[in-house]
Amino acid sequence: MTHVAIVGAYGSAGVAAARQLADREEIELTLIDDGDPGGGLCILRGCMPSKEVLSAGQHRFQARHDDRVRGTPEVDLERVIDTKDRHVESFAEHRRSSVHELAERENVEFVRDTAAATGELVYEMIEATNPGLIDAEVATALYTAIMTDTGSFRYSNVTPRLHRIVADILERGEIEPAPIHETIYDRKSMPGLRLLGRMLNRIRLRYDGQLGYSVVTQRMVEDTNASWDDKQGFVNYVLSIEGVKAALLFSETDDGSKISFRSEADVRVDEWARHFGGGGHRNAAGAYVKRPTFEEVIEDVIDAASQFIEFDSPYPAGDDLSPEDEAYLETLLGRQSE
């Protein structure tokens, strides 16, 4: 018997593979997806919503060139969006139903859970197939994956269940967490520290100090004789600044930038990363963005921030000027007009 796990079962490729494999008696199938509400990226955010919106434009174009129709038809954007949302939800419901029907078969199991880390999903697959695989080496890899994906267990996706999983990993592998943490976070080479210093010196704040970002350029790495691995965890220094809700680290490449996104517990950055072709968890994500210049990447990504993060206004609603301030302002404006 062969066990196959499909991560992303609601996706187009996932459900297609599941349908093929579910009919094979020699295969045990585990379908995994943490999508909420579920339906797959293509249906919920990709081609389906785009096609729905474009169809309104197509109908308008056809009407304008139909001699049986007089005047220029107008497009009601609110109704276009409402129709798009209803159709997308219908498509997604059909996809979910297909997956759930497959899961009713004896050789198919469906796991729908919000995993805090990839390591958690791998643990689930091992636990379901062969728990004896978790020795010291596998336990070290699982613990490292979970620890780094959860920001050392401080992100909002960390649950009591995840801590129980980690405890089980430590016990089965008979490993100690301290040496792993020290190796990843507490051991820095001198070139790595020099690179860190240059990165810290380049931190900039935007959106009234609520967004912080910095850069690691190829020249910085060369001048400090560091390696790209030395920048592990650099973005967390930016996030640690008081008042910063979200932090970015741009690492220069030949044709653009690799970007690390980090955020506080109640602020999501995964949708922001997906907008630029990346992905990840709600508080930790990444993307690889290609642009003609490094500067264009930085500008485009930061300019898009307000589409995905609700920054606090520097001028609270209802904070009106006092009568004295209004009179003083009128005096100043009167002087300028003289």
Sine and cosine of phi, psi and omega as CSV:
sin_phi,cos_phi,sin_psi,cos_psi,sin_omega,cos_omega
0.00,0.00,0.75,-0.66,0.02,-1.00
-0.95,-0.30,0.74,-0.67,0.02,-1.00
-0.98,-0.21,0.79,-0.62,0.01,-1.00
-0.84,-0.54,0.75,-0.66,0.07,-1.00
-0.92,-0.39,0.78,-0.63,0.04,-1.00
-0.94,-0.35,0.93,-0.37,0.04,-1.00
-1.00,-0.02,0.83,-0.55,-0.10,-1.00
1.00,-0.09,0.71,0.70,-0.12,-0.99
-0.92,0.40,-0.43,0.90,0.01,-1.00
-0.97,0.24,-0.27,0.96,-0.03,-1.00
-0.95,0.32,0.29,-0.96,-0.05,-1.00
-0.87,0.49,-0.73,0.69,0.01,-1.00
-0.93,0.37,-0.62,0.79,-0.03,-1.00
-0.89,0.45,-0.74,0.67,-0.03,-1.00
-0.94,0.34,-0.54,0.84,0.05,-1.00
-0.91,0.42,-0.69,0.72,0.03,-1.00
-0.91,0.41,-0.63,0.78,-0.01,-1.00
-0.89,0.46,-0.66,0.75,0.00,-1.00
-0.89,0.45,-0.62,0.78,0.01,-1.00
-0.93,0.37,-0.68,0.73,-0.11,-0.99
-0.99,0.16,-0.46,0.89,-0.07,-1.00
-0.90,0.44,-0.41,0.91,-0.02,-1.00
-0.99,0.11,-0.10,0.99,-0.05,-1.00
-1.00,-0.08,0.88,-0.47,-0.11,-0.99
-0.91,0.41,-0.44,0.90,-0.06,-1.00
-0.99,0.13,0.08,1.00,-0.08,-1.00
-0.87,-0.49,0.76,-0.65,0.22,-0.97
-0.99,-0.12,0.76,-0.65,-0.17,-0.99
-0.87,-0.49,0.78,-0.63,0.12,-0.99
-0.90,-0.43,0.86,-0.52,0.02,-1.00
-0.98,-0.19,0.80,-0.60,-0.07,-1.00
-0.82,-0.57,0.77,-0.64,0.11,-0.99
-0.36,-0.93,0.70,-0.72,0.03,-1.00
-0.94,-0.35,0.29,0.96,-0.03,-1.00
-0.88,0.48,0.66,-0.75,0.04,-1.00
-0.69,-0.72,0.94,-0.33,0.25,0.97
-1.00,0.07,-0.08,1.00,-0.01,-1.00
1.00,-0.09,0.60,-0.80,-0.01,-1.00
0.49,-0.87,-0.22,0.98,0.02,-1.00
0.99,-0.12,0.53,-0.85,-0.06,-1.00
-0.89,0.46,-0.65,0.76,-0.04,-1.00
-0.88,0.48,-0.68,0.73,-0.04,-1.00
-0.96,0.28,-0.71,0.71,-0.15,-0.99
-0.99,0.16,-0.59,0.81,-0.11,-0.99
-0.73,-0.68,-0.13,0.99,-0.14,-0.99
-0.97,-0.25,-0.89,-0.46,-0.17,-0.99
-0.93,0.36,-0.55,0.83,-0.06,-1.00
-0.90,0.44,-0.79,0.61,0.05,-1.00
-0.86,0.50,-0.63,0.78,0.00,-1.00
-0.89,0.45,-0.70,0.71,-0.01,-1.00
-0.90,0.43,-0.59,0.81,0.01,-1.00
-0.89,0.45,-0.68,0.74,0.01,-1.00
-0.94,0.35,-0.68,0.74,-0.01,-1.00
-0.91,0.42,-0.48,0.88,-0.03,-1.00
-0.89,0.45,-0.54,0.84,0.04,-1.00
-0.89,0.45,-0.66,0.75,0.05,-1.00
-0.91,0.42,-0.60,0.80,0.02,-1.00
-0.90,0.43,-0.68,0.73,0.02,-1.00
-0.90,0.44,-0.63,0.77,0.02,-1.00
-0.90,0.43,-0.66,0.75,0.02,-1.00
-0.88,0.47,-0.69,0.72,-0.01,-1.00
-0.90,0.44,-0.64,0.77,0.00,-1.00
-0.91,0.41,-0.63,0.78,-0.01,-1.00
-0.90,0.43,-0.47,0.88,-0.05,-1.00
-0.97,-0.26,0.25,0.97,0.06,-1.00
-0.98,-0.21,0.89,-0.45,-0.08,-1.00
-0.94,0.34,-0.09,1.00,0.06,-1.00
-1.00,0.08,-0.18,0.98,-0.04,-1.00
-0.94,-0.34,0.75,-0.66,0.02,-1.00
-0.98,-0.21,0.56,-0.83,0.02,-1.00
0.99,0.17,0.09,-1.00,0.00,-1.00
-0.98,-0.21,0.90,-0.44,-0.03,-1.00
-0.92,0.40,0.59,-0.81,0.03,-1.00
-0.98,-0.18,0.51,-0.86,0.03,-1.00
-0.97,-0.23,0.82,-0.57,0.06,-1.00
-1.00,0.03,0.97,-0.24,-0.10,-0.99
-0.89,0.45,-0.60,0.80,0.00,-1.00
-0.90,0.44,-0.66,0.75,0.02,-1.00
-0.95,0.32,-0.56,0.83,0.06,-1.00
-0.88,0.48,-0.72,0.69,-0.02,-1.00
-0.92,0.39,-0.65,0.76,0.02,-1.00
-0.89,0.46,-0.68,0.73,0.04,-1.00
-0.90,0.43,-0.67,0.74,0.05,-1.00
-0.85,0.53,-0.73,0.68,-0.03,-1.00
-0.89,0.46,-0.67,0.75,-0.01,-1.00
-0.92,0.40,-0.67,0.75,-0.01,-1.00
-0.93,0.36,-0.66,0.75,0.02,-1.00
-0.88,0.47,-0.69,0.73,0.02,-1.00
-0.89,0.45,-0.60,0.80,0.04,-1.00
-0.91,0.42,-0.70,0.71,0.05,-1.00
-0.87,0.50,-0.70,0.71,-0.05,-1.00
-0.90,0.43,-0.64,0.77,0.02,-1.00
-0.89,0.45,-0.65,0.76,0.05,-1.00
-0.89,0.46,-0.66,0.75,0.01,-1.00
-0.91,0.42,-0.70,0.71,0.01,-1.00
-0.88,0.48,-0.67,0.74,0.00,-1.00
-0.88,0.48,-0.63,0.77,0.01,-1.00
-0.88,0.47,-0.69,0.72,0.00,-1.00
-0.92,0.39,-0.68,0.73,-0.03,-1.00
-0.92,0.39,-0.54,0.84,0.08,-1.00
-0.91,0.41,-0.66,0.75,0.06,-1.00
-0.88,0.48,-0.61,0.80,-0.06,-1.00
-0.93,0.36,-0.23,0.97,0.02,-1.00
-0.98,0.22,-0.21,0.98,0.02,-1.00
-0.96,0.28,0.45,-0.90,-0.09,-1.00
-0.91,0.42,-0.53,0.85,-0.07,-1.00
-1.00,-0.06,0.17,0.98,-0.06,-1.00
-0.83,-0.56,0.74,-0.67,0.08,-1.00
-0.85,-0.53,0.67,-0.74,0.03,-1.00
-0.92,-0.38,0.82,-0.57,0.02,-1.00
-0.91,-0.42,0.92,-0.40,0.06,-1.00
-0.89,-0.45,0.95,-0.31,-0.04,-1.00
-0.47,-0.88,0.47,-0.88,0.05,-1.00
-1.00,-0.02,0.97,-0.24,-0.04,-1.00
-0.99,0.11,0.64,-0.77,0.04,-1.00
-0.98,0.21,-0.37,0.93,-0.09,-1.00
-0.39,-0.92,0.39,-0.92,0.08,-1.00
-0.86,0.50,-0.61,0.80,0.02,-1.00
-0.86,0.52,-0.54,0.84,0.04,-1.00
-0.91,0.41,-0.67,0.74,0.04,-1.00
-0.90,0.44,-0.66,0.75,0.03,-1.00
-0.89,0.46,-0.67,0.74,0.05,-1.00
-0.84,0.54,-0.71,0.71,-0.01,-1.00
-0.87,0.50,-0.65,0.76,0.00,-1.00
-0.92,0.40,-0.67,0.74,0.03,-1.00
-0.90,0.43,-0.69,0.73,-0.02,-1.00
-0.87,0.48,-0.58,0.82,-0.04,-1.00
-0.98,0.20,-0.35,0.94,-0.11,-0.99
-0.92,-0.39,-0.79,0.61,-0.07,-1.00
-0.45,-0.89,0.99,0.12,-0.04,-1.00
-0.85,0.52,-0.42,0.91,-0.01,-1.00
-0.92,0.40,-0.17,0.99,0.01,-1.00
-0.94,0.35,-0.32,0.95,-0.08,-1.00
-0.99,0.17,1.00,-0.02,0.14,-0.99
-0.98,-0.22,-0.22,-0.98,-0.06,-1.00
-0.88,0.47,-0.65,0.76,-0.04,-1.00
-0.93,0.38,-0.73,0.68,0.00,-1.00
-0.92,0.39,-0.64,0.77,0.01,-1.00
-0.88,0.47,-0.65,0.76,0.03,-1.00
-0.89,0.46,-0.68,0.73,0.01,-1.00
-0.91,0.42,-0.69,0.73,0.00,-1.00
-0.90,0.43,-0.71,0.70,-0.01,-1.00
-0.89,0.45,-0.67,0.74,0.01,-1.00
-0.89,0.47,-0.70,0.71,-0.01,-1.00
-0.89,0.46,-0.70,0.71,-0.02,-1.00
-0.93,0.36,-0.68,0.74,-0.03,-1.00
-0.89,0.46,-0.71,0.71,-0.05,-1.00
-0.96,0.29,-0.58,0.81,-0.01,-1.00
-0.94,0.33,-0.38,0.93,-0.03,-1.00
-0.96,-0.27,0.20,0.98,-0.01,-1.00
0.87,0.49,0.72,0.69,-0.07,-1.00
0.86,0.51,0.66,0.75,0.13,-0.99
0.93,0.36,0.51,0.86,-0.01,-1.00
-0.92,-0.40,-0.08,1.00,0.01,-1.00
-0.98,0.19,0.29,-0.96,-0.10,-1.00
-0.94,0.35,-0.27,0.96,-0.01,-1.00
-0.99,0.11,0.03,1.00,0.04,-1.00
-0.98,0.19,0.80,-0.60,-0.08,-1.00
-0.86,-0.51,0.27,-0.96,0.12,-0.99
-0.83,0.55,-0.59,0.80,0.02,-1.00
-0.89,0.46,-0.63,0.77,0.02,-1.00
-0.90,0.44,-0.64,0.77,0.04,-1.00
-0.90,0.44,-0.58,0.81,0.05,-1.00
-0.92,0.40,-0.61,0.79,0.06,-1.00
-0.89,0.45,-0.71,0.71,0.00,-1.00
-0.88,0.47,-0.66,0.75,0.03,-1.00
-0.87,0.49,-0.66,0.75,0.01,-1.00
-0.91,0.41,-0.63,0.77,0.03,-1.00
-0.89,0.45,-0.71,0.71,0.00,-1.00
-0.90,0.44,-0.65,0.76,-0.03,-1.00
-0.94,0.34,-0.72,0.70,-0.03,-1.00
-0.91,0.40,-0.65,0.76,-0.02,-1.00
-1.00,0.10,-0.17,0.99,-0.04,-1.00
0.78,0.62,0.78,0.62,-0.02,-1.00
-0.89,-0.45,0.33,-0.94,0.05,-1.00
-0.95,-0.31,0.71,-0.70,-0.03,-1.00
-0.96,0.29,-0.50,0.87,-0.11,-0.99
-0.85,0.53,-0.75,0.67,0.00,-1.00
-0.88,0.48,-0.56,0.83,0.02,-1.00
-0.92,0.39,-0.73,0.69,0.01,-1.00
-0.88,0.48,-0.68,0.73,0.00,-1.00
-0.89,0.46,-0.66,0.75,-0.02,-1.00
-0.89,0.45,-0.64,0.77,-0.08,-1.00
-0.99,0.13,-0.69,0.72,-0.17,-0.99
-0.95,-0.32,-0.45,0.89,-0.17,-0.99
-0.96,-0.30,0.03,1.00,0.01,-1.00
-0.91,-0.41,0.92,-0.39,0.00,-1.00
-0.83,-0.56,0.68,-0.73,0.11,-0.99
-0.98,0.19,0.32,-0.95,0.05,-1.00
-0.87,0.49,-0.70,0.71,0.08,-1.00
-0.86,0.51,-0.61,0.79,0.02,-1.00
-0.91,0.42,-0.61,0.79,0.04,-1.00
-0.93,0.37,-0.62,0.79,0.05,-1.00
-0.90,0.44,-0.65,0.76,0.04,-1.00
-0.90,0.43,-0.65,0.76,0.05,-1.00
-0.86,0.51,-0.69,0.73,0.01,-1.00
-0.87,0.50,-0.66,0.75,0.00,-1.00
-0.94,0.35,-0.60,0.80,0.05,-1.00
-0.90,0.44,-0.70,0.71,0.00,-1.00
-0.88,0.48,-0.59,0.81,-0.02,-1.00
-0.93,0.36,-0.30,0.96,-0.04,-1.00
-0.97,-0.25,0.18,0.98,0.02,-1.00
-0.92,0.40,0.71,-0.70,0.05,-1.00
-0.77,-0.63,0.48,-0.88,0.00,-1.00
-0.89,-0.45,0.60,-0.80,0.06,-1.00
-0.73,-0.69,0.14,-0.99,0.02,-1.00
0.78,0.62,0.81,0.59,0.05,-1.00
0.83,0.56,0.66,0.75,0.09,-1.00
0.99,0.17,0.14,0.99,-0.03,-1.00
-1.00,-0.06,-0.25,0.97,0.09,-1.00
-0.84,-0.54,0.80,-0.60,0.06,-1.00
-0.88,-0.47,0.56,-0.83,0.06,-1.00
-0.50,-0.87,0.38,-0.93,0.10,-0.99
-0.51,-0.86,0.03,-1.00,-0.09,-1.00
-0.73,-0.69,0.45,-0.89,0.23,-0.97
-0.79,-0.61,0.94,-0.35,-0.03,-1.00
-1.00,-0.09,0.29,-0.96,0.05,-1.00
-0.88,0.47,-0.60,0.80,0.01,-1.00
-0.90,0.44,-0.63,0.78,0.02,-1.00
-0.88,0.47,-0.67,0.74,0.00,-1.00
-0.91,0.42,-0.68,0.73,0.00,-1.00
-0.91,0.40,-0.70,0.71,-0.06,-1.00
-0.92,0.40,-0.50,0.87,-0.01,-1.00
-1.00,-0.08,-0.05,1.00,-0.03,-1.00
0.87,0.50,0.50,0.87,0.00,-1.00
-1.00,-0.03,0.04,-1.00,0.10,-0.99
-0.89,-0.45,0.28,-0.96,0.01,-1.00
-0.91,0.41,-0.43,0.90,0.04,-1.00
-0.92,0.40,-0.38,0.93,-0.04,-1.00
-0.92,0.38,-0.29,0.96,-0.04,-1.00
-1.00,0.07,0.11,0.99,0.05,-1.00
-0.83,0.56,0.83,-0.56,0.03,-1.00
1.00,0.09,-0.04,1.00,-0.02,-1.00
-0.85,0.52,-0.64,0.77,-0.08,-1.00
-0.89,0.47,-0.44,0.90,-0.01,-1.00
-0.93,0.36,-0.44,0.90,0.09,-1.00
-0.90,0.43,-0.62,0.78,0.02,-1.00
-0.92,0.39,-0.67,0.74,-0.02,-1.00
-0.92,0.40,-0.42,0.91,-0.05,-1.00
-0.96,0.28,-0.17,0.99,-0.02,-1.00
-0.92,0.38,0.72,-0.69,-0.01,-1.00
-0.85,0.52,0.76,-0.65,0.03,-1.00
1.00,-0.04,-0.22,0.98,-0.03,-1.00
-0.99,0.16,0.82,-0.57,0.05,-1.00
-1.00,0.00,-0.60,0.80,-0.05,-1.00
-0.65,-0.76,0.54,-0.84,-0.05,-1.00
-0.73,-0.69,0.55,-0.84,0.02,-1.00
-0.77,-0.64,0.59,-0.81,0.19,-0.98
-0.81,-0.59,0.88,-0.48,0.02,-1.00
-0.99,-0.13,0.87,-0.50,0.04,-1.00
-0.95,-0.32,0.90,-0.44,-0.12,-0.99
-0.92,0.39,0.68,-0.73,0.13,-0.99
-0.83,-0.55,0.02,-1.00,-0.03,-1.00
-0.91,0.42,-0.47,0.88,-0.09,-1.00
-0.79,-0.62,0.36,0.93,0.01,-1.00
0.34,-0.94,-0.81,-0.59,-0.07,-1.00
-0.34,-0.94,0.58,-0.81,0.27,-0.96
-1.00,-0.05,0.70,-0.72,-0.11,-0.99
-0.82,-0.57,0.75,-0.66,0.14,-0.99
-0.97,-0.23,0.79,-0.61,0.04,-1.00
-0.95,-0.33,0.74,-0.67,0.09,-1.00
-0.67,-0.74,0.43,-0.90,-0.02,-1.00
-0.44,-0.90,0.24,-0.97,0.12,-0.99
-0.94,0.35,0.14,-0.99,-0.14,-0.99
-0.84,0.54,-0.69,0.73,-0.11,-0.99
-1.00,-0.09,0.21,0.98,-0.01,-1.00
-0.88,-0.47,0.80,-0.60,-0.02,-1.00
-0.99,-0.10,0.67,-0.74,0.10,-0.99
-0.85,-0.52,-0.06,1.00,-0.05,-1.00
-0.91,0.40,-0.63,0.78,0.03,-1.00
-0.92,0.40,-0.60,0.80,0.05,-1.00
-0.87,0.50,-0.72,0.69,0.02,-1.00
-0.91,0.43,-0.64,0.77,0.00,-1.00
-0.90,0.44,-0.55,0.83,0.02,-1.00
-0.85,0.53,-0.47,0.88,0.00,-1.00
-0.95,-0.30,0.43,0.90,0.12,-0.99
1.00,0.10,0.16,0.99,0.00,-1.00
-0.97,-0.26,-0.51,-0.86,-0.01,-1.00
0.10,-0.99,-0.12,-0.99,0.00,-1.00
0.61,-0.79,-0.42,-0.91,0.00,-1.00
-1.00,-0.09,0.14,-0.99,-0.10,-1.00
-0.90,0.44,-0.52,0.85,-0.02,-1.00
-0.95,-0.32,-0.09,1.00,-0.02,-1.00
-0.53,-0.85,0.90,-0.43,-0.05,-1.00
-0.58,-0.82,0.07,-1.00,-0.01,-1.00
-0.44,-0.90,0.30,-0.95,0.03,-1.00
-0.41,-0.91,0.39,-0.92,0.09,-1.00
-0.85,-0.53,0.95,-0.33,-0.13,-0.99
-0.93,-0.37,0.79,-0.61,0.03,-1.00
-0.98,-0.19,0.77,-0.64,0.08,-1.00
-0.54,-0.84,0.31,-0.95,0.03,-1.00
-0.84,0.54,-0.56,0.83,-0.01,-1.00
-0.71,-0.70,0.40,-0.91,0.06,-1.00
-0.87,0.49,-0.65,0.76,-0.03,-1.00
-0.89,0.45,-0.59,0.81,0.01,-1.00
-0.91,0.41,-0.60,0.80,0.05,-1.00
-0.87,0.49,-0.77,0.64,-0.03,-1.00
-0.86,0.52,-0.73,0.69,-0.04,-1.00
-0.89,0.45,-0.72,0.70,-0.06,-1.00
-0.91,0.41,-0.68,0.73,-0.05,-1.00
-0.93,0.36,-0.69,0.72,-0.02,-1.00
-0.93,0.36,-0.61,0.79,0.03,-1.00
-0.89,0.46,-0.45,0.89,-0.02,-1.00
-1.00,0.09,-0.12,0.99,-0.13,-0.99
-0.82,0.57,-0.70,0.72,-0.09,-1.00
-0.93,0.38,-0.23,0.97,0.07,-1.00
-0.96,0.27,-0.36,0.93,-0.12,-0.99
-0.85,-0.53,-0.25,0.97,0.00,-1.00
-0.80,-0.60,0.73,-0.69,0.02,-1.00
-1.00,0.00,0.99,-0.14,0.01,-1.00
-0.99,0.15,0.58,-0.82,0.05,-1.00
-0.93,0.36,0.68,-0.73,0.04,-1.00
-0.96,0.28,0.66,-0.75,0.06,-1.00
-0.94,0.33,-0.20,0.98,0.00,-1.00
-0.84,-0.54,1.00,-0.09,-0.08,-1.00
-0.84,0.54,0.59,-0.81,0.02,-1.00
-0.87,0.50,0.67,-0.74,0.02,-1.00
0.99,0.11,0.01,1.00,0.00,-1.00
-1.00,0.06,0.95,0.30,-0.09,-1.00
-0.98,0.18,0.34,-0.94,0.07,-1.00
-0.94,0.35,0.56,-0.83,0.09,-1.00
-0.95,0.30,0.33,-0.94,0.05,-1.00
-0.83,0.56,-0.61,0.79,0.02,-1.00
-0.90,0.44,-0.68,0.73,0.00,-1.00
-0.92,0.39,-0.60,0.80,0.02,-1.00
-0.90,0.44,-0.67,0.74,0.01,-1.00
-0.90,0.44,-0.64,0.77,0.00,-1.00
-0.92,0.40,-0.64,0.76,0.01,-1.00
-0.90,0.43,-0.65,0.76,0.02,-1.00
-0.89,0.46,-0.59,0.81,0.04,-1.00
-0.89,0.45,-0.70,0.72,0.00,-1.00
-0.90,0.44,-0.69,0.73,-0.01,-1.00
-0.91,0.42,-0.58,0.82,0.04,-1.00
-0.91,0.41,-0.60,0.80,0.03,-1.00
-0.92,0.40,-0.62,0.78,-0.03,-1.00
-0.91,0.41,-0.49,0.87,-0.05,-1.00
-0.99,0.13,-0.20,0.98,0.00,-1.00
-0.96,0.28,0.00,0.00,0.00,0.00
